[in-house]
Amino acid sequence: MAFGLLYNEDIFADRQFQARENILRFHNTRVGDLCAPGTVPKLSATPGRFDALGSRLGEHNGEIYGGLLQKTERELADLKTAGVI
């Protein structure tokens, strides 16, 4: 490792990164095990946290299209058939 320069493999092996929880590991049912950066900076009163990587693709379509945009079930079905959602 060059001075001041970290490569991916160095970061995963670095004890300081591990101790500060700068690399979080998650399991995603679609793609398997993933790593993501932890919260920086670490604040004592509001340390921040990650519970998940995010929603699945299309998980909130019904809420957004049906609720927020007031699309009917038929319109939702047409959008799905057309490959829009």
PDB file of N, CA, C and O in Angstrom:
ATOM      1  N   MET A   1       0.848  -1.175   0.000  1.00  0.00           N
ATOM      2  CA  MET A   1       0.000   0.000   0.000  1.00  0.00           C
ATOM      3  C   MET A   1       0.893   1.237   0.000  1.00  0.00           C
ATOM      4  O   MET A   1       1.803   1.358   0.820  1.00  0.00           O
ATOM      5  N   ALA A   2       0.626   2.135  -0.912  1.00  0.00           N
ATOM      6  CA  ALA A   2       1.375   3.391  -0.968  1.00  0.00           C
ATOM      7  C   ALA A   2       0.901   4.322   0.144  1.00  0.00           C
ATOM      8  O   ALA A   2      -0.244   4.238   0.590  1.00  0.00           O
ATOM      9  N   PHE A   3       1.784   5.203   0.584  1.00  0.00           N
ATOM     10  CA  PHE A   3       1.444   6.140   1.656  1.00  0.00           C
ATOM     11  C   PHE A   3       0.230   6.977   1.265  1.00  0.00           C
ATOM     12  O   PHE A   3       0.221   7.603   0.205  1.00  0.00           O
ATOM     13  N   GLY A   4      -0.803   6.990   2.127  1.00  0.00           N
ATOM     14  CA  GLY A   4      -1.979   7.824   1.901  1.00  0.00           C
ATOM     15  C   GLY A   4      -2.943   7.298   0.859  1.00  0.00           C
ATOM     16  O   GLY A   4      -3.929   7.969   0.554  1.00  0.00           O
ATOM     17  N   LEU A   5      -2.702   6.138   0.308  1.00  0.00           N
ATOM     18  CA  LEU A   5      -3.567   5.609  -0.738  1.00  0.00           C
ATOM     19  C   LEU A   5      -4.038   4.222  -0.332  1.00  0.00           C
ATOM     20  O   LEU A   5      -3.224   3.334  -0.080  1.00  0.00           O
ATOM     21  N   LEU A   6      -5.351   4.034  -0.268  1.00  0.00           N
ATOM     22  CA  LEU A   6      -5.917   2.730   0.070  1.00  0.00           C
ATOM     23  C   LEU A   6      -6.611   2.144  -1.149  1.00  0.00           C
ATOM     24  O   LEU A   6      -7.335   2.841  -1.860  1.00  0.00           O
ATOM     25  N   TYR A   7      -6.390   0.887  -1.377  1.00  0.00           N
ATOM     26  CA  TYR A   7      -7.084   0.168  -2.431  1.00  0.00           C
ATOM     27  C   TYR A   7      -8.222  -0.615  -1.796  1.00  0.00           C
ATOM     28  O   TYR A   7      -8.232  -0.805  -0.580  1.00  0.00           O
ATOM     29  N   ASN A   8      -9.177  -1.073  -2.590  1.00  0.00           N
ATOM     30  CA  ASN A   8     -10.329  -1.798  -2.063  1.00  0.00           C
ATOM     31  C   ASN A   8      -9.928  -2.927  -1.129  1.00  0.00           C
ATOM     32  O   ASN A   8     -10.482  -3.049  -0.036  1.00  0.00           O
ATOM     33  N   GLU A   9      -8.973  -3.756  -1.540  1.00  0.00           N
ATOM     34  CA  GLU A   9      -8.594  -4.888  -0.699  1.00  0.00           C
ATOM     35  C   GLU A   9      -7.973  -4.418   0.617  1.00  0.00           C
ATOM     36  O   GLU A   9      -8.096  -5.107   1.629  1.00  0.00           O
ATOM     37  N   ASP A  10      -7.310  -3.260   0.622  1.00  0.00           N
ATOM     38  CA  ASP A  10      -6.732  -2.713   1.845  1.00  0.00           C
ATOM     39  C   ASP A  10      -7.833  -2.258   2.808  1.00  0.00           C
ATOM     40  O   ASP A  10      -7.750  -2.482   4.016  1.00  0.00           O
ATOM     41  N   ILE A  11      -8.845  -1.628   2.263  1.00  0.00           N
ATOM     42  CA  ILE A  11      -9.940  -1.119   3.095  1.00  0.00           C
ATOM     43  C   ILE A  11     -10.645  -2.268   3.808  1.00  0.00           C
ATOM     44  O   ILE A  11     -10.927  -2.169   5.002  1.00  0.00           O
ATOM     45  N   PHE A  12     -10.932  -3.346   3.101  1.00  0.00           N
ATOM     46  CA  PHE A  12     -11.634  -4.474   3.712  1.00  0.00           C
ATOM     47  C   PHE A  12     -10.807  -5.152   4.794  1.00  0.00           C
ATOM     48  O   PHE A  12     -11.372  -5.750   5.709  1.00  0.00           O
ATOM     49  N   ALA A  13      -9.499  -5.075   4.712  1.00  0.00           N
ATOM     50  CA  ALA A  13      -8.623  -5.707   5.693  1.00  0.00           C
ATOM     51  C   ALA A  13      -8.183  -4.747   6.803  1.00  0.00           C
ATOM     52  O   ALA A  13      -7.590  -5.187   7.788  1.00  0.00           O
ATOM     53  N   ASP A  14      -8.455  -3.474   6.667  1.00  0.00           N
ATOM     54  CA  ASP A  14      -7.964  -2.474   7.608  1.00  0.00           C
ATOM     55  C   ASP A  14      -8.701  -2.551   8.947  1.00  0.00           C
ATOM     56  O   ASP A  14      -9.929  -2.490   8.995  1.00  0.00           O
ATOM     57  N   ARG A  15      -7.942  -2.683  10.023  1.00  0.00           N
ATOM     58  CA  ARG A  15      -8.540  -2.819  11.358  1.00  0.00           C
ATOM     59  C   ARG A  15      -9.291  -1.563  11.786  1.00  0.00           C
ATOM     60  O   ARG A  15     -10.299  -1.654  12.486  1.00  0.00           O
ATOM     61  N   GLN A  16      -8.813  -0.399  11.376  1.00  0.00           N
ATOM     62  CA  GLN A  16      -9.492   0.853  11.739  1.00  0.00           C
ATOM     63  C   GLN A  16     -10.856   0.939  11.059  1.00  0.00           C
ATOM     64  O   GLN A  16     -11.835   1.332  11.694  1.00  0.00           O
ATOM     65  N   PHE A  17     -10.937   0.583   9.793  1.00  0.00           N
ATOM     66  CA  PHE A  17     -12.227   0.567   9.093  1.00  0.00           C
ATOM     67  C   PHE A  17     -13.186  -0.391   9.781  1.00  0.00           C
ATOM     68  O   PHE A  17     -14.367  -0.083   9.937  1.00  0.00           O
ATOM     69  N   GLN A  18     -12.684  -1.557  10.195  1.00  0.00           N
ATOM     70  CA  GLN A  18     -13.524  -2.548  10.868  1.00  0.00           C
ATOM     71  C   GLN A  18     -13.982  -2.037  12.231  1.00  0.00           C
ATOM     72  O   GLN A  18     -15.160  -2.154  12.569  1.00  0.00           O
ATOM     73  N   ALA A  19     -13.072  -1.476  13.012  1.00  0.00           N
ATOM     74  CA  ALA A  19     -13.407  -0.990  14.350  1.00  0.00           C
ATOM     75  C   ALA A  19     -14.432   0.137  14.310  1.00  0.00           C
ATOM     76  O   ALA A  19     -15.286   0.229  15.192  1.00  0.00           O
ATOM     77  N   ARG A  20     -14.356   0.988  13.303  1.00  0.00           N
ATOM     78  CA  ARG A  20     -15.285   2.118  13.169  1.00  0.00           C
ATOM     79  C   ARG A  20     -16.557   1.748  12.423  1.00  0.00           C
ATOM     80  O   ARG A  20     -17.418   2.597  12.196  1.00  0.00           O
ATOM     81  N   GLU A  21     -16.676   0.461  12.035  1.00  0.00           N
ATOM     82  CA  GLU A  21     -17.838  -0.022  11.274  1.00  0.00           C
ATOM     83  C   GLU A  21     -18.061   0.818  10.023  1.00  0.00           C
ATOM     84  O   GLU A  21     -19.190   1.191   9.703  1.00  0.00           O
ATOM     85  N   ASN A  22     -16.960   1.111   9.315  1.00  0.00           N
ATOM     86  CA  ASN A  22     -17.049   1.884   8.081  1.00  0.00           C
ATOM     87  C   ASN A  22     -17.468   1.043   6.885  1.00  0.00           C
ATOM     88  O   ASN A  22     -17.817   1.588   5.838  1.00  0.00           O
ATOM     89  N   ILE A  23     -17.438  -0.262   7.025  1.00  0.00           N
ATOM     90  CA  ILE A  23     -17.920  -1.148   5.966  1.00  0.00           C
ATOM     91  C   ILE A  23     -18.972  -2.062   6.579  1.00  0.00           C
ATOM     92  O   ILE A  23     -18.675  -2.856   7.471  1.00  0.00           O
ATOM     93  N   LEU A  24     -20.195  -1.944   6.096  1.00  0.00           N
ATOM     94  CA  LEU A  24     -21.303  -2.743   6.597  1.00  0.00           C
ATOM     95  C   LEU A  24     -21.586  -3.876   5.630  1.00  0.00           C
ATOM     96  O   LEU A  24     -21.456  -3.721   4.416  1.00  0.00           O
ATOM     97  N   ARG A  25     -21.968  -4.995   6.172  1.00  0.00           N
ATOM     98  CA  ARG A  25     -22.290  -6.163   5.346  1.00  0.00           C
ATOM     99  C   ARG A  25     -23.777  -6.460   5.451  1.00  0.00           C
ATOM    100  O   ARG A  25     -24.342  -6.482   6.545  1.00  0.00           O
ATOM    101  N   PHE A  26     -24.400  -6.688   4.312  1.00  0.00           N
ATOM    102  CA  PHE A  26     -25.819  -6.974   4.222  1.00  0.00           C
ATOM    103  C   PHE A  26     -26.029  -8.219   3.374  1.00  0.00           C
ATOM    104  O   PHE A  26     -25.184  -8.586   2.558  1.00  0.00           O
ATOM    105  N   HIS A  27     -27.164  -8.855   3.581  1.00  0.00           N
ATOM    106  CA  HIS A  27     -27.549  -9.947   2.688  1.00  0.00           C
ATOM    107  C   HIS A  27     -28.780  -9.491   1.931  1.00  0.00           C
ATOM    108  O   HIS A  27     -29.772  -9.082   2.533  1.00  0.00           O
ATOM    109  N   ASN A  28     -28.715  -9.560   0.613  1.00  0.00           N
ATOM    110  CA  ASN A  28     -29.819  -9.208  -0.254  1.00  0.00           C
ATOM    111  C   ASN A  28     -30.339 -10.490  -0.878  1.00  0.00           C
ATOM    112  O   ASN A  28     -29.565 -11.267  -1.436  1.00  0.00           O
ATOM    113  N   THR A  29     -31.641 -10.717  -0.791  1.00  0.00           N
ATOM    114  CA  THR A  29     -32.208 -11.976  -1.287  1.00  0.00           C
ATOM    115  C   THR A  29     -32.056 -12.147  -2.793  1.00  0.00           C
ATOM    116  O   THR A  29     -32.067 -13.278  -3.280  1.00  0.00           O
ATOM    117  N   ARG A  30     -31.916 -11.062  -3.538  1.00  0.00           N
ATOM    118  CA  ARG A  30     -31.771 -11.174  -4.989  1.00  0.00           C
ATOM    119  C   ARG A  30     -30.339 -11.359  -5.447  1.00  0.00           C
ATOM    120  O   ARG A  30     -30.090 -12.094  -6.403  1.00  0.00           O
ATOM    121  N   VAL A  31     -29.384 -10.705  -4.783  1.00  0.00           N
ATOM    122  CA  VAL A  31     -27.997 -10.736  -5.273  1.00  0.00           C
ATOM    123  C   VAL A  31     -26.997 -11.343  -4.309  1.00  0.00           C
ATOM    124  O   VAL A  31     -25.844 -11.560  -4.679  1.00  0.00           O
ATOM    125  N   GLY A  32     -27.413 -11.625  -3.073  1.00  0.00           N
ATOM    126  CA  GLY A  32     -26.505 -12.236  -2.109  1.00  0.00           C
ATOM    127  C   GLY A  32     -25.894 -11.232  -1.167  1.00  0.00           C
ATOM    128  O   GLY A  32     -26.507 -10.211  -0.855  1.00  0.00           O
ATOM    129  N   ASP A  33     -24.677 -11.516  -0.706  1.00  0.00           N
ATOM    130  CA  ASP A  33     -24.002 -10.663   0.266  1.00  0.00           C
ATOM    131  C   ASP A  33     -23.411  -9.429  -0.394  1.00  0.00           C
ATOM    132  O   ASP A  33     -22.786  -9.510  -1.451  1.00  0.00           O
ATOM    133  N   LEU A  34     -23.620  -8.283   0.250  1.00  0.00           N
ATOM    134  CA  LEU A  34     -23.137  -7.001  -0.264  1.00  0.00           C
ATOM    135  C   LEU A  34     -22.461  -6.212   0.847  1.00  0.00           C
ATOM    136  O   LEU A  34     -22.745  -6.417   2.027  1.00  0.00           O
ATOM    137  N   CYS A  35     -21.591  -5.332   0.472  1.00  0.00           N
ATOM    138  CA  CYS A  35     -20.962  -4.400   1.412  1.00  0.00           C
ATOM    139  C   CYS A  35     -21.358  -2.984   1.026  1.00  0.00           C
ATOM    140  O   CYS A  35     -21.525  -2.663  -0.150  1.00  0.00           O
ATOM    141  N   ALA A  36     -21.504  -2.140   2.051  1.00  0.00           N
ATOM    142  CA  ALA A  36     -21.860  -0.740   1.826  1.00  0.00           C
ATOM    143  C   ALA A  36     -21.078   0.112   2.812  1.00  0.00           C
ATOM    144  O   ALA A  36     -20.716  -0.364   3.888  1.00  0.00           O
ATOM    145  N   PRO A  37     -20.813   1.359   2.463  1.00  0.00           N
ATOM    146  CA  PRO A  37     -20.097   2.226   3.400  1.00  0.00           C
ATOM    147  C   PRO A  37     -20.958   2.533   4.615  1.00  0.00           C
ATOM    148  O   PRO A  37     -22.171   2.702   4.493  1.00  0.00           O
ATOM    149  N   GLY A  38     -20.337   2.605   5.783  1.00  0.00           N
ATOM    150  CA  GLY A  38     -21.038   2.962   7.010  1.00  0.00           C
ATOM    151  C   GLY A  38     -21.249   4.462   7.101  1.00  0.00           C
ATOM    152  O   GLY A  38     -20.795   5.217   6.242  1.00  0.00           O
ATOM    153  N   THR A  39     -21.937   4.887   8.142  1.00  0.00           N
ATOM    154  CA  THR A  39     -22.221   6.297   8.356  1.00  0.00           C
ATOM    155  C   THR A  39     -20.952   7.029   8.791  1.00  0.00           C
ATOM    156  O   THR A  39     -20.256   6.595   9.709  1.00  0.00           O
ATOM    157  N   VAL A  40     -20.663   8.142   8.121  1.00  0.00           N
ATOM    158  CA  VAL A  40     -19.526   8.984   8.469  1.00  0.00           C
ATOM    159  C   VAL A  40     -20.025  10.418   8.438  1.00  0.00           C
ATOM    160  O   VAL A  40     -20.693  10.785   7.471  1.00  0.00           O
ATOM    161  N   PRO A  41     -19.751  11.238   9.416  1.00  0.00           N
ATOM    162  CA  PRO A  41     -18.990  10.949  10.622  1.00  0.00           C
ATOM    163  C   PRO A  41     -19.860  10.244  11.654  1.00  0.00           C
ATOM    164  O   PRO A  41     -21.087  10.253  11.552  1.00  0.00           O
ATOM    165  N   LYS A  42     -19.224   9.638  12.642  1.00  0.00           N
ATOM    166  CA  LYS A  42     -19.914   8.974  13.747  1.00  0.00           C
ATOM    167  C   LYS A  42     -20.113  10.018  14.857  1.00  0.00           C
ATOM    168  O   LYS A  42     -19.150  10.445  15.493  1.00  0.00           O
ATOM    169  N   LEU A  43     -21.340  10.414  15.077  1.00  0.00           N
ATOM    170  CA  LEU A  43     -21.653  11.424  16.081  1.00  0.00           C
ATOM    171  C   LEU A  43     -22.274  10.744  17.300  1.00  0.00           C
ATOM    172  O   LEU A  43     -23.059   9.808  17.153  1.00  0.00           O
ATOM    173  N   SER A  44     -21.930  11.205  18.497  1.00  0.00           N
ATOM    174  CA  SER A  44     -22.401  10.534  19.710  1.00  0.00           C
ATOM    175  C   SER A  44     -23.912  10.696  19.912  1.00  0.00           C
ATOM    176  O   SER A  44     -24.577   9.738  20.306  1.00  0.00           O
ATOM    177  N   ALA A  45     -24.457  11.864  19.657  1.00  0.00           N
ATOM    178  CA  ALA A  45     -25.881  12.092  19.884  1.00  0.00           C
ATOM    179  C   ALA A  45     -26.742  11.569  18.740  1.00  0.00           C
ATOM    180  O   ALA A  45     -27.867  11.122  18.964  1.00  0.00           O
ATOM    181  N   THR A  46     -26.228  11.620  17.530  1.00  0.00           N
ATOM    182  CA  THR A  46     -26.976  11.140  16.365  1.00  0.00           C
ATOM    183  C   THR A  46     -26.040  10.298  15.502  1.00  0.00           C
ATOM    184  O   THR A  46     -25.573  10.762  14.461  1.00  0.00           O
ATOM    185  N   PRO A  47     -25.761   9.061  15.926  1.00  0.00           N
ATOM    186  CA  PRO A  47     -24.753   8.265  15.231  1.00  0.00           C
ATOM    187  C   PRO A  47     -25.152   7.776  13.847  1.00  0.00           C
ATOM    188  O   PRO A  47     -24.284   7.422  13.049  1.00  0.00           O
ATOM    189  N   GLY A  48     -26.427   7.749  13.548  1.00  0.00           N
ATOM    190  CA  GLY A  48     -26.876   7.240  12.260  1.00  0.00           C
ATOM    191  C   GLY A  48     -26.777   5.730  12.198  1.00  0.00           C
ATOM    192  O   GLY A  48     -26.028   5.119  12.962  1.00  0.00           O
ATOM    193  N   ARG A  49     -27.526   5.128  11.296  1.00  0.00           N
ATOM    194  CA  ARG A  49     -27.473   3.678  11.146  1.00  0.00           C
ATOM    195  C   ARG A  49     -28.092   3.272   9.816  1.00  0.00           C
ATOM    196  O   ARG A  49     -28.853   4.025   9.209  1.00  0.00           O
ATOM    197  N   PHE A  50     -27.750   2.067   9.380  1.00  0.00           N
ATOM    198  CA  PHE A  50     -28.342   1.461   8.202  1.00  0.00           C
ATOM    199  C   PHE A  50     -29.081   0.221   8.650  1.00  0.00           C
ATOM    200  O   PHE A  50     -28.512  -0.623   9.342  1.00  0.00           O
ATOM    201  N   ASP A  51     -30.338   0.096   8.266  1.00  0.00           N
ATOM    202  CA  ASP A  51     -31.105  -1.110   8.567  1.00  0.00           C
ATOM    203  C   ASP A  51     -31.244  -1.993   7.335  1.00  0.00           C
ATOM    204  O   ASP A  51     -31.404  -3.208   7.448  1.00  0.00           O
ATOM    205  N   ALA A  52     -31.183  -1.387   6.176  1.00  0.00           N
ATOM    206  CA  ALA A  52     -31.358  -2.118   4.926  1.00  0.00           C
ATOM    207  C   ALA A  52     -30.742  -1.303   3.800  1.00  0.00           C
ATOM    208  O   ALA A  52     -30.447  -0.118   3.963  1.00  0.00           O
ATOM    209  N   LEU A  53     -30.553  -1.943   2.671  1.00  0.00           N
ATOM    210  CA  LEU A  53     -29.969  -1.263   1.519  1.00  0.00           C
ATOM    211  C   LEU A  53     -30.983  -0.420   0.760  1.00  0.00           C
ATOM    212  O   LEU A  53     -30.596   0.474   0.008  1.00  0.00           O
ATOM    213  N   GLY A  54     -32.240  -0.679   0.935  1.00  0.00           N
ATOM    214  CA  GLY A  54     -33.265   0.078   0.235  1.00  0.00           C
ATOM    215  C   GLY A  54     -34.400  -0.828  -0.208  1.00  0.00           C
ATOM    216  O   GLY A  54     -34.362  -2.041  -0.006  1.00  0.00           O
ATOM    217  N   SER A  55     -35.378  -0.240  -0.796  1.00  0.00           N
ATOM    218  CA  SER A  55     -36.547  -0.979  -1.251  1.00  0.00           C
ATOM    219  C   SER A  55     -36.229  -1.805  -2.481  1.00  0.00           C
ATOM    220  O   SER A  55     -35.326  -1.484  -3.253  1.00  0.00           O
ATOM    221  N   ARG A  56     -36.987  -2.873  -2.647  1.00  0.00           N
ATOM    222  CA  ARG A  56     -36.878  -3.661  -3.877  1.00  0.00           C
ATOM    223  C   ARG A  56     -37.462  -2.860  -5.034  1.00  0.00           C
ATOM    224  O   ARG A  56     -38.350  -2.031  -4.837  1.00  0.00           O
ATOM    225  N   LEU A  57     -36.969  -3.105  -6.220  1.00  0.00           N
ATOM    226  CA  LEU A  57     -37.466  -2.426  -7.410  1.00  0.00           C
ATOM    227  C   LEU A  57     -38.973  -2.651  -7.536  1.00  0.00           C
ATOM    228  O   LEU A  57     -39.433  -3.792  -7.593  1.00  0.00           O
ATOM    229  N   GLY A  58     -39.729  -1.571  -7.579  1.00  0.00           N
ATOM    230  CA  GLY A  58     -41.178  -1.646  -7.737  1.00  0.00           C
ATOM    231  C   GLY A  58     -41.945  -1.922  -6.460  1.00  0.00           C
ATOM    232  O   GLY A  58     -43.169  -2.042  -6.503  1.00  0.00           O
ATOM    233  N   GLU A  59     -41.270  -2.028  -5.327  1.00  0.00           N
ATOM    234  CA  GLU A  59     -41.934  -2.382  -4.064  1.00  0.00           C
ATOM    235  C   GLU A  59     -43.042  -1.399  -3.692  1.00  0.00           C
ATOM    236  O   GLU A  59     -44.051  -1.806  -3.116  1.00  0.00           O
ATOM    237  N   HIS A  60     -42.878  -0.143  -4.003  1.00  0.00           N
ATOM    238  CA  HIS A  60     -43.847   0.879  -3.593  1.00  0.00           C
ATOM    239  C   HIS A  60     -44.673   1.418  -4.764  1.00  0.00           C
ATOM    240  O   HIS A  60     -45.268   2.491  -4.663  1.00  0.00           O
ATOM    241  N   ASN A  61     -44.710   0.679  -5.865  1.00  0.00           N
ATOM    242  CA  ASN A  61     -45.481   1.126  -7.026  1.00  0.00           C
ATOM    243  C   ASN A  61     -46.941   1.376  -6.678  1.00  0.00           C
ATOM    244  O   ASN A  61     -47.509   2.395  -7.071  1.00  0.00           O
ATOM    245  N   GLY A  62     -47.552   0.449  -5.943  1.00  0.00           N
ATOM    246  CA  GLY A  62     -48.964   0.612  -5.596  1.00  0.00           C
ATOM    247  C   GLY A  62     -49.207   1.867  -4.783  1.00  0.00           C
ATOM    248  O   GLY A  62     -50.169   2.596  -5.026  1.00  0.00           O
ATOM    249  N   GLU A  63     -48.343   2.120  -3.823  1.00  0.00           N
ATOM    250  CA  GLU A  63     -48.471   3.294  -2.961  1.00  0.00           C
ATOM    251  C   GLU A  63     -48.297   4.588  -3.764  1.00  0.00           C
ATOM    252  O   GLU A  63     -49.047   5.548  -3.584  1.00  0.00           O
ATOM    253  N   ILE A  64     -47.297   4.597  -4.652  1.00  0.00           N
ATOM    254  CA  ILE A  64     -47.016   5.816  -5.419  1.00  0.00           C
ATOM    255  C   ILE A  64     -48.040   6.028  -6.533  1.00  0.00           C
ATOM    256  O   ILE A  64     -48.671   7.082  -6.615  1.00  0.00           O
ATOM    257  N   TYR A  65     -48.199   5.021  -7.387  1.00  0.00           N
ATOM    258  CA  TYR A  65     -49.116   5.173  -8.523  1.00  0.00           C
ATOM    259  C   TYR A  65     -50.574   5.169  -8.087  1.00  0.00           C
ATOM    260  O   TYR A  65     -51.376   5.963  -8.579  1.00  0.00           O
ATOM    261  N   GLY A  66     -50.917   4.275  -7.162  1.00  0.00           N
ATOM    262  CA  GLY A  66     -52.309   4.181  -6.727  1.00  0.00           C
ATOM    263  C   GLY A  66     -52.701   5.263  -5.745  1.00  0.00           C
ATOM    264  O   GLY A  66     -53.782   5.841  -5.855  1.00  0.00           O
ATOM    265  N   GLY A  67     -51.826   5.545  -4.778  1.00  0.00           N
ATOM    266  CA  GLY A  67     -52.154   6.538  -3.756  1.00  0.00           C
ATOM    267  C   GLY A  67     -51.826   7.953  -4.179  1.00  0.00           C
ATOM    268  O   GLY A  67     -52.714   8.790  -4.343  1.00  0.00           O
ATOM    269  N   LEU A  68     -50.557   8.208  -4.351  1.00  0.00           N
ATOM    270  CA  LEU A  68     -50.097   9.563  -4.654  1.00  0.00           C
ATOM    271  C   LEU A  68     -50.606  10.059  -6.003  1.00  0.00           C
ATOM    272  O   LEU A  68     -51.071  11.193  -6.112  1.00  0.00           O
ATOM    273  N   LEU A  69     -50.521   9.212  -7.034  1.00  0.00           N
ATOM    274  CA  LEU A  69     -50.941   9.626  -8.381  1.00  0.00           C
ATOM    275  C   LEU A  69     -52.378   9.236  -8.716  1.00  0.00           C
ATOM    276  O   LEU A  69     -52.879   9.563  -9.791  1.00  0.00           O
ATOM    277  N   GLN A  70     -53.039   8.536  -7.793  1.00  0.00           N
ATOM    278  CA  GLN A  70     -54.454   8.166  -7.900  1.00  0.00           C
ATOM    279  C   GLN A  70     -54.792   7.389  -9.172  1.00  0.00           C
ATOM    280  O   GLN A  70     -55.840   7.606  -9.779  1.00  0.00           O
ATOM    281  N   LYS A  71     -53.901   6.486  -9.570  1.00  0.00           N
ATOM    282  CA  LYS A  71     -54.174   5.617 -10.715  1.00  0.00           C
ATOM    283  C   LYS A  71     -55.092   4.489 -10.260  1.00  0.00           C
ATOM    284  O   LYS A  71     -54.972   4.004  -9.134  1.00  0.00           O
ATOM    285  N   THR A  72     -56.000   4.073 -11.125  1.00  0.00           N
ATOM    286  CA  THR A  72     -56.918   2.976 -10.808  1.00  0.00           C
ATOM    287  C   THR A  72     -56.193   1.639 -10.983  1.00  0.00           C
ATOM    288  O   THR A  72     -55.105   1.580 -11.556  1.00  0.00           O
ATOM    289  N   GLU A  73     -56.812   0.576 -10.483  1.00  0.00           N
ATOM    290  CA  GLU A  73     -56.239  -0.763 -10.651  1.00  0.00           C
ATOM    291  C   GLU A  73     -56.077  -1.092 -12.135  1.00  0.00           C
ATOM    292  O   GLU A  73     -55.092  -1.715 -12.533  1.00  0.00           O
ATOM    293  N   ARG A  74     -57.031  -0.678 -12.939  1.00  0.00           N
ATOM    294  CA  ARG A  74     -56.972  -0.932 -14.381  1.00  0.00           C
ATOM    295  C   ARG A  74     -55.788  -0.183 -15.010  1.00  0.00           C
ATOM    296  O   ARG A  74     -55.064  -0.742 -15.834  1.00  0.00           O
ATOM    297  N   GLU A  75     -55.598   1.071 -14.619  1.00  0.00           N
ATOM    298  CA  GLU A  75     -54.478   1.851 -15.139  1.00  0.00           C
ATOM    299  C   GLU A  75     -53.142   1.231 -14.706  1.00  0.00           C
ATOM    300  O   GLU A  75     -52.194   1.193 -15.490  1.00  0.00           O
ATOM    301  N   LEU A  76     -53.069   0.752 -13.475  1.00  0.00           N
ATOM    302  CA  LEU A  76     -51.862   0.073 -13.001  1.00  0.00           C
ATOM    303  C   LEU A  76     -51.590  -1.178 -13.821  1.00  0.00           C
ATOM    304  O   LEU A  76     -50.451  -1.441 -14.207  1.00  0.00           O
ATOM    305  N   ALA A  77     -52.646  -1.953 -14.087  1.00  0.00           N
ATOM    306  CA  ALA A  77     -52.499  -3.168 -14.890  1.00  0.00           C
ATOM    307  C   ALA A  77     -52.030  -2.824 -16.299  1.00  0.00           C
ATOM    308  O   ALA A  77     -51.180  -3.522 -16.852  1.00  0.00           O
ATOM    309  N   ASP A  78     -52.570  -1.759 -16.888  1.00  0.00           N
ATOM    310  CA  ASP A  78     -52.154  -1.332 -18.230  1.00  0.00           C
ATOM    311  C   ASP A  78     -50.682  -0.900 -18.239  1.00  0.00           C
ATOM    312  O   ASP A  78     -49.947  -1.211 -19.176  1.00  0.00           O
ATOM    313  N   LEU A  79     -50.260  -0.188 -17.197  1.00  0.00           N
ATOM    314  CA  LEU A  79     -48.858   0.230 -17.107  1.00  0.00           C
ATOM    315  C   LEU A  79     -47.931  -0.970 -16.978  1.00  0.00           C
ATOM    316  O   LEU A  79     -46.844  -0.988 -17.557  1.00  0.00           O
ATOM    317  N   LYS A  80     -48.364  -1.978 -16.216  1.00  0.00           N
ATOM    318  CA  LYS A  80     -47.556  -3.209 -16.079  1.00  0.00           C
ATOM    319  C   LYS A  80     -47.488  -3.936 -17.414  1.00  0.00           C
ATOM    320  O   LYS A  80     -46.414  -4.382 -17.819  1.00  0.00           O
ATOM    321  N   THR A  81     -48.614  -4.061 -18.101  1.00  0.00           N
ATOM    322  CA  THR A  81     -48.636  -4.749 -19.399  1.00  0.00           C
ATOM    323  C   THR A  81     -47.745  -4.038 -20.413  1.00  0.00           C
ATOM    324  O   THR A  81     -47.082  -4.685 -21.224  1.00  0.00           O
ATOM    325  N   ALA A  82     -47.731  -2.713 -20.365  1.00  0.00           N
ATOM    326  CA  ALA A  82     -46.920  -1.921 -21.298  1.00  0.00           C
ATOM    327  C   ALA A  82     -45.436  -1.917 -20.920  1.00  0.00           C
ATOM    328  O   ALA A  82     -44.603  -1.421 -21.678  1.00  0.00           O
ATOM    329  N   GLY A  83     -45.103  -2.473 -19.737  1.00  0.00           N
ATOM    330  CA  GLY A  83     -43.714  -2.504 -19.305  1.00  0.00           C
ATOM    331  C   GLY A  83     -43.226  -1.199 -18.712  1.00  0.00           C
ATOM    332  O   GLY A  83     -42.021  -0.997 -18.559  1.00  0.00           O
ATOM    333  N   VAL A  84     -44.148  -0.311 -18.379  1.00  0.00           N
ATOM    334  CA  VAL A  84     -43.765   0.963 -17.786  1.00  0.00           C
ATOM    335  C   VAL A  84     -43.347   0.772 -16.328  1.00  0.00           C
ATOM    336  O   VAL A  84     -42.381   1.374 -15.859  1.00  0.00           O
ATOM    337  N   ILE A  85     -44.094  -0.077 -15.624  1.00  0.00           N
ATOM    338  CA  ILE A  85     -43.764  -0.368 -14.221  1.00  0.00           C
ATOM    339  C   ILE A  85     -43.658  -1.878 -14.030  1.00  0.00           C
ATOM    340  O   ILE A  85     -43.387  -2.343 -12.923  1.00  0.00           O
TER     341      ILE A  85
END
